[in-house]
């Protein structure tokens, strides 16, 4: 049994939805998502900061947020070695 099968079974039980529906939705989601490991860049951090700032200006979040401390670059060297 794969991780997606296990996850779908557990998730389906917790939300009361047929497991087959959850599994098919999960599989479709995996096909649509591009999965890539990339080193952290200032561009990525700036992009997330733009989203946070937009949410603040729109009133979705109550105060301005600095997203930079949320990023962890401890794997950057290992990711760069895999290129």
N, C-alpha and C positions, 0 to 999 in steps of 0.2 A: 504494500500500500504506500503510495507516494505522500509527500507532505501536503500537497494540495487536496488529496483525498481525505487525509486525516483532519486537516483544517476544515474542509467543507462539512464533514460529518459533525464535528464538534460545533461549528458555527450554526449549522442548520438546526441542531437540537436546541441550542441556546436561544434562537430567535423564533423557533416554531415554524420553520419553512421546510418543505420537502428537500431532502438532501440532494436529489438529482438536479433540482433547480439551482441550488447554491453551487454545486459542482460545475455545472455548465456555465454559469455566470462567471465563476472564478477562472475557468479555462479560457473563456472568451477575453476576460480582462488581461490574462497573462499574454495572450497573443497580441493584444493591442499595445501593451507597454514595451517600450524599448528598455532593455536592461543593460546598463553599462557602468563600470567602475571608472570614475574619473578623479584625478587629484582635485583638491579644493582650489578654486581660483577666486581672485578678487571680483571677477565678473559674476560668478555664481552668488557670492555673498551680496553684491550690489543688487542683483536681481531679486533675491529674497527680501532685502531691505526695502526695495521699491514696493513689493507686495505688502509688507507690513505697514509702510507709510501710507499706502492707499487705503488699507483697512482702517487706519487711525483717522485719516481725513474723512472717510465715509461714516465714521462713528461706530464701526463694527467692533473695534477694541477701544477701551477707555483712555489709554495713554500710549504715548510713543514708545516703541520697543527698539532696542539695539539688538539686532540678530547675530552680530559677529560672535559673541560668546557661545552661541549655540552650535557653532561649527567646530569640528574636531579634526585637526590635520595630522593626527598621529599615524595614519596609514598612508600618507602622501608618498613617502619614499618607497614603500612597498608597491604601491600602485604604479609609480613611475618606472619601477624595475620590470613590471610585467608588460610594458608596451613593446 
